Amino acid sequence: MSQPSEQENNKTMPKAWTWSENKAFEDGLARYPEDYMEGRWEKVAALVPGRSPAEVEEHYQLLVQDIANIEAGLVSLPCYSDVNASTKK
């Protein structure tokens, strides 16, 4: 059996979002809030170069699911050490 080509892999594995793509995505969500129904994902995708409206909507749905999991207590919060504790006397 032959190995899948790079092009075939790209179709099955979604490309990770970069920091700048996420920033543009967040800006788009702020500019076009939930009540902005007509063409919302097309408008947001226009602000995120290289991403389709379907990718933008899927990214949003994953974000909504992450928030729901956090609010339901399914995701443990990170434990940060108190940096100031060692400097206090």
ABEGO torsion letter per residue (X at the ends): XBBBBAAAAAAABBBBBBAAAAAAAAAAAAABBAABABGAAAAAAAABBGBBAAAAAAAAAAAAAAAAAAAAGABBBBBBBBAAAAABX
